[in-house]
Amino acid sequence: MAWIYLLFAGLFEVGWAIGLKYTQGFTRLIPTLLTVGSMVVSLGLLGLALKTLPLGTAYALWTGIGTIGTATLGIILFGEPATVLRLACIGLIVAGIVGLKLVS
């Protein structure tokens, strides 16, 4: 169950990271409330996962999921560059997450 908590914690991290862009410096109420809500849920789920998972592994996976999701949505939603080198680096993060999961 801890791995499921961690997966959703990472997805909510993506939600709040992307949400920050839509808050326009916390000047828009609804995006700000949704972003703060995503932050609370993300950290809460991470805390639940940390009850049984090793801290280093859980934190690395949480931030990795957030990084991959945020970079991918940045490309899709905001037209950020999708260069070969950038995509290769995202692939390395994926490989690191898979590796950490396999050795945990």
C-alpha positions as MATLAB code, in Angstrom:
seq = 'MAWIYLLFAGLFEVGWAIGLKYTQGFTRLIPTLLTVGSMVVSLGLLGLALKTLPLGTAYALWTGIGTIGTATLGIILFGEPATVLRLACIGLIVAGIVGLKLVS';
ca = [
       0.000    0.000    0.000;
       2.918    2.352    0.717;
       3.978    2.232   -2.942;
       0.470    3.256   -4.006;
       0.546    6.149   -1.530;
       3.905    7.172   -2.953;
       2.686    7.008   -6.544;
      -0.288    9.252   -5.791;
       1.883   11.573   -3.689;
       4.086   12.022   -6.765;
       1.095   12.651   -9.006;
      -0.245   15.291   -6.630;
       3.231   16.829   -6.614;
       2.900   17.209  -10.376;
      -0.499   18.797   -9.767;
       0.812   21.454   -7.452;
       3.904   22.147   -9.529;
       1.797   22.724  -12.638;
      -0.776   24.557  -10.539;
       1.848   27.107   -9.517;
       1.986   28.290  -13.111;
      -1.772   28.829  -13.172;
      -1.881   30.769   -9.879;
      -0.015   33.660  -11.533;
       1.914   34.398   -8.367;
      -0.983   33.334   -6.113;
      -3.183   36.102   -7.497;
      -5.924   33.768   -8.812;
      -8.091   32.260   -6.064;
      -9.294   28.957   -7.542;
      -5.936   27.850   -8.965;
      -4.291   28.864   -5.685;
      -6.737   26.808   -3.617;
      -6.308   23.789   -5.889;
      -2.525   24.131   -5.786;
      -2.402   24.380   -1.992;
      -4.814   21.436   -1.747;
      -2.550   19.381   -3.996;
       0.431   20.291   -1.822;
      -1.339   19.123    1.326;
      -2.482   15.849   -0.254;
       0.957   15.195   -1.751;
       2.783   15.700    1.531;
       0.156   13.745    3.460;
       0.475   10.763    1.163;
       4.261   10.985    1.263;
       4.063   10.916    5.048;
       1.921    7.783    4.932;
       4.348    6.097    2.550;
       7.270    6.961    4.820;
       5.775    4.881    7.620;
       7.129    1.767    5.902;
       9.406    2.831    3.026;
      13.012    3.968    3.444;
      13.294    7.762    3.479;
      15.925    8.063    0.737;
      14.095    5.765   -1.650;
      10.670    7.286   -1.037;
      11.889   10.861   -1.355;
      13.836   10.120   -4.528;
      10.838    8.433   -6.123;
       8.469   11.200   -5.011;
      10.639   13.915   -6.510;
      11.375   11.778   -9.585;
       7.697   11.265  -10.332;
       7.162   14.987   -9.832;
      10.077   15.892  -12.077;
       9.075   13.578  -14.901;
       5.416   14.575  -14.771;
       6.127   18.276  -14.509;
       8.691   18.245  -17.327;
       6.357   16.247  -19.553;
       3.376   18.505  -18.901;
       5.590   21.552  -19.373;
       6.303   20.288  -22.871;
       2.657   19.466  -23.584;
       0.881   22.391  -21.909;
       3.378   25.229  -22.117;
       5.320   24.457  -25.280;
       8.628   23.978  -23.480;
      11.385   22.512  -25.667;
      11.421   18.746  -26.199;
      15.001   18.379  -27.328;
      16.644   14.987  -27.628;
      18.993   15.785  -24.742;
      16.131   16.892  -22.497;
      14.115   13.762  -23.268;
      17.208   11.613  -22.680;
      17.645   13.202  -19.252;
      14.006   12.481  -18.412;
      14.693    8.890  -19.490;
      17.614    8.733  -17.071;
      15.320    9.840  -14.255;
      12.872    7.077  -15.224;
      15.735    4.568  -15.182;
      16.749    5.770  -11.735;
      13.215    5.402  -10.395;
      12.933    1.880  -11.810;
      16.326    1.013  -10.339;
      15.390    2.299   -6.890;
      12.122    0.377   -6.972;
      13.912   -2.824   -7.967;
      16.483   -2.624   -5.177;
      14.014   -1.630   -2.444;
];
